[in-house]
Amino acid sequence: MIRFAVLLLALLWLQLLAGCTDNVRRGIYEGFRVRNDLQNSPSERVGKQEAPDYQQYERLRKEQSR
């Protein structure tokens, strides 16, 4: 009975985790983007192109994989 309950909880946890993966990926990408932005001073960022946001990144990634 305990094995069944543990298995059921593990399956529910995996489903929950699978449903949140897009938000986790988005958060990680945005976190790195902001971190890289903050590491450069404003004068260093003048000539550089701004990194794309997550939606643009996903679109570019799908276009390149074709």
N, CA and C atoms as an extended XYZ file, in Angstrom:
198
Properties=species:S:1:pos:R:3:atomname:S:1:resname:S:1:resid:I:1 pbc="F F F"
N         0.820       -1.202        0.000 N   MET     1
C         0.000        0.000        0.000 CA  MET     1
C         0.862        1.263        0.000 C   MET     1
N         1.945        1.226        0.772 N   ILE     2
C         2.822        2.392        0.843 CA  ILE     2
C         3.520        2.612       -0.493 C   ILE     2
N         3.940        1.520       -1.149 N   ARG     3
C         4.577        1.650       -2.456 CA  ARG     3
C         3.638        2.296       -3.457 C   ARG     3
N         2.384        1.918       -3.411 N   PHE     4
C         1.392        2.489       -4.323 CA  PHE     4
C         1.240        3.987       -4.075 C   PHE     4
N         1.181        4.388       -2.819 N   ALA     5
C         1.041        5.807       -2.482 CA  ALA     5
C         2.278        6.598       -2.920 C   ALA     5
N         3.452        6.043       -2.729 N   VAL     6
C         4.682        6.711       -3.131 CA  VAL     6
C         4.735        6.820       -4.648 C   VAL     6
N         4.367        5.758       -5.344 N   LEU     7
C         4.339        5.784       -6.802 CA  LEU     7
C         3.340        6.810       -7.315 C   LEU     7
N         2.176        6.862       -6.713 N   LEU     8
C         1.156        7.828       -7.107 CA  LEU     8
C         1.637        9.260       -6.873 C   LEU     8
N         2.244        9.512       -5.739 N   LEU     9
C         2.777       10.849       -5.460 CA  LEU     9
C         3.902       11.206       -6.427 C   LEU     9
N         4.746       10.256       -6.770 N   ALA    10
C         5.831       10.517       -7.717 CA  ALA    10
C         5.260       10.856       -9.096 C   ALA    10
N         4.243       10.144       -9.529 N   LEU    11
C         3.620       10.429      -10.820 CA  LEU    11
C         2.948       11.794      -10.828 C   LEU    11
N         2.274       12.133       -9.760 N   LEU    12
C         1.648       13.456       -9.667 CA  LEU    12
C         2.701       14.555       -9.669 C   LEU    12
N         3.802       14.335       -8.978 N   TRP    13
C         4.882       15.320       -8.935 CA  TRP    13
C         5.495       15.512      -10.317 C   TRP    13
N         5.689       14.412      -11.053 N   LEU    14
C         6.250       14.503      -12.405 CA  LEU    14
C         5.313       15.247      -13.354 C   LEU    14
N         4.011       15.031      -13.220 N   GLN    15
C         3.051       15.763      -14.047 CA  GLN    15
C         3.075       17.248      -13.727 C   GLN    15
N         3.162       17.576      -12.461 N   LEU    16
C         3.241       18.979      -12.060 CA  LEU    16
C         4.516       19.611      -12.589 C   LEU    16
N         5.603       18.903      -12.489 N   LEU    17
C         6.890       19.398      -12.975 CA  LEU    17
C         6.854       19.596      -14.488 C   LEU    17
N         6.258       18.678      -15.205 N   ALA    18
C         6.167       18.790      -16.660 CA  ALA    18
C         5.310       19.983      -17.069 C   ALA    18
N         4.310       20.312      -16.299 N   GLY    19
C         3.453       21.444      -16.617 CA  GLY    19
C         4.118       22.784      -16.372 C   GLY    19
N         5.148       22.813      -15.571 N   CYS    20
C         5.811       24.074      -15.214 CA  CYS    20
C         7.108       24.306      -15.977 C   CYS    20
N         7.492       23.403      -16.856 N   THR    21
C         8.804       23.517      -17.487 CA  THR    21
C         8.943       24.765      -18.341 C   THR    21
N         7.883       25.176      -19.026 N   ASP    22
C         7.992       26.369      -19.864 CA  ASP    22
C         8.260       27.606      -19.011 C   ASP    22
N         7.578       27.712      -17.884 N   ASN    23
C         7.803       28.855      -17.000 CA  ASN    23
C         9.209       28.821      -16.399 C   ASN    23
N         9.696       27.638      -16.105 N   VAL    24
C        11.048       27.509      -15.550 CA  VAL    24
C        12.076       27.928      -16.595 C   VAL    24
N        11.904       27.442      -17.846 N   ARG    25
C        12.828       27.832      -18.922 CA  ARG    25
C        12.815       29.334      -19.139 C   ARG    25
N        11.628       29.912      -19.133 N   ARG    26
C        11.495       31.360      -19.328 CA  ARG    26
C        12.211       32.110      -18.204 C   ARG    26
N        12.022       31.674      -16.985 N   GLY    27
C        12.658       32.331      -15.849 CA  GLY    27
C        14.169       32.240      -15.881 C   GLY    27
N        14.677       31.074      -16.256 N   ILE    28
C        16.123       30.911      -16.341 CA  ILE    28
C        16.696       31.808      -17.429 C   ILE    28
N        16.041       31.825      -18.597 N   TYR    29
C        16.530       32.653      -19.700 CA  TYR    29
C        16.516       34.128      -19.315 C   TYR    29
N        15.399       34.591      -18.761 N   GLU    30
C        15.291       36.004      -18.383 CA  GLU    30
C        16.289       36.353      -17.280 C   GLU    30
N        16.526       35.424      -16.362 N   GLY    31
C        17.501       35.668      -15.300 CA  GLY    31
C        18.903       35.856      -15.846 C   GLY    31
N        19.301       34.988      -16.772 N   PHE    32
C        20.617       35.133      -17.387 CA  PHE    32
C        20.706       36.416      -18.207 C   PHE    32
N        19.632       36.747      -18.889 N   ARG    33
C        19.639       37.956      -19.720 CA  ARG    33
C        19.831       39.209      -18.844 C   ARG    33
N        19.107       39.270      -17.748 N   VAL    34
C        19.226       40.422      -16.842 CA  VAL    34
C        20.594       40.438      -16.171 C   VAL    34
N        21.077       39.258      -15.775 N   ARG    35
C        22.398       39.179      -15.143 CA  ARG    35
C        23.487       39.698      -16.084 C   ARG    35
N        23.437       39.274      -17.330 N   ASN    36
C        24.425       39.742      -18.298 CA  ASN    36
C        24.295       41.240      -18.544 C   ASN    36
N        23.076       41.734      -18.526 N   ASP    37
C        22.839       43.168      -18.691 CA  ASP    37
C        23.452       43.967      -17.536 C   ASP    37
N        23.295       43.464      -16.327 N   LEU    38
C        23.776       44.182      -15.149 CA  LEU    38
C        25.293       44.124      -14.984 C   LEU    38
N        25.936       43.167      -15.628 N   GLN    39
C        27.388       43.056      -15.509 CA  GLN    39
C        28.113       44.123      -16.321 C   GLN    39
N        27.440       44.696      -17.298 N   ASN    40
C        28.053       45.738      -18.123 CA  ASN    40
C        27.571       47.106      -17.678 C   ASN    40
N        28.481       48.055      -17.694 N   SER    41
C        28.091       49.423      -17.357 CA  SER    41
C        27.310       50.015      -18.533 C   SER    41
N        26.548       51.082      -18.288 N   PRO    42
C        25.780       51.694      -19.386 CA  PRO    42
C        26.654       52.127      -20.559 C   PRO    42
N        27.863       52.582      -20.288 N   SER    43
C        28.729       53.003      -21.389 CA  SER    43
C        29.191       51.803      -22.223 C   SER    43
N        29.300       50.613      -21.619 N   GLU    44
C        29.683       49.416      -22.365 CA  GLU    44
C        28.536       48.888      -23.225 C   GLU    44
N        27.302       49.191      -22.837 N   ARG    45
C        26.133       48.695      -23.560 CA  ARG    45
C        25.735       49.564      -24.738 C   ARG    45
N        26.389       50.699      -24.933 N   VAL    46
C        25.970       51.656      -25.964 CA  VAL    46
C        25.991       51.029      -27.345 C   VAL    46
N        27.046       50.357      -27.740 N   GLY    47
C        27.157       49.833      -29.090 CA  GLY    47
C        26.624       48.430      -29.266 C   GLY    47
N        26.254       47.766      -28.188 N   LYS    48
C        25.839       46.369      -28.271 CA  LYS    48
C        24.338       46.259      -28.540 C   LYS    48
N        23.991       45.215      -29.272 N   GLN    49
C        22.587       44.935      -29.524 CA  GLN    49
C        21.981       44.294      -28.275 C   GLN    49
N        20.761       44.669      -27.955 N   GLU    50
C        20.091       44.128      -26.776 CA  GLU    50
C        19.701       42.675      -27.036 C   GLU    50
N        19.841       41.840      -26.017 N   ALA    51
C        19.472       40.433      -26.146 CA  ALA    51
C        17.958       40.319      -26.337 C   ALA    51
N        17.510       39.359      -27.154 N   PRO    52
C        16.071       39.198      -27.385 CA  PRO    52
C        15.358       38.692      -26.137 C   PRO    52
N        14.078       39.033      -26.014 N   ASP    53
C        13.320       38.482      -24.894 CA  ASP    53
C        12.994       37.014      -25.195 C   ASP    53
N        12.346       36.337      -24.271 N   TYR    54
C        12.149       34.899      -24.393 CA  TYR    54
C        11.312       34.518      -25.613 C   TYR    54
N        10.273       35.271      -25.911 N   GLN    55
C         9.426       34.955      -27.066 CA  GLN    55
C        10.212       35.076      -28.368 C   GLN    55
N        10.999       36.120      -28.496 N   GLN    56
C        11.830       36.274      -29.687 CA  GLN    56
C        12.870       35.167      -29.771 C   GLN    56
N        13.444       34.812      -28.627 N   TYR    57
C        14.438       33.740      -28.571 CA  TYR    57
C        13.837       32.424      -29.049 C   TYR    57
N        12.652       32.072      -28.562 N   GLU    58
C        11.986       30.833      -28.974 CA  GLU    58
C        11.683       30.842      -30.465 C   GLU    58
N        11.229       31.976      -30.972 N   ARG    59
C        10.920       32.076      -32.398 CA  ARG    59
C        12.186       31.872      -33.234 C   ARG    59
N        13.276       32.519      -32.842 N   LEU    60
C        14.547       32.373      -33.557 CA  LEU    60
C        15.077       30.943      -33.474 C   LEU    60
N        14.922       30.334      -32.325 N   ARG    61
C        15.396       28.960      -32.139 CA  ARG    61
C        14.626       27.993      -33.023 C   ARG    61
N        13.311       28.180      -33.129 N   LYS    62
C        12.503       27.297      -33.983 CA  LYS    62
C        12.816       27.514      -35.452 C   LYS    62
N        13.087       28.752      -35.836 N   GLU    63
C        13.441       29.032      -37.237 CA  GLU    63
C        14.775       28.382      -37.606 C   GLU    63
N        15.721       28.375      -36.690 N   GLN    64
C        17.037       27.824      -36.977 CA  GLN    64
C        17.014       26.299      -36.984 C   GLN    64
N        16.082       25.690      -36.276 N   SER    65
C        16.042       24.232      -36.222 CA  SER    65
C        15.401       23.615      -37.468 C   SER    65
N        14.807       24.417      -38.310 N   ARG    66
C        14.177       23.888      -39.535 CA  ARG    66
C        15.175       23.541      -40.566 C   ARG    66
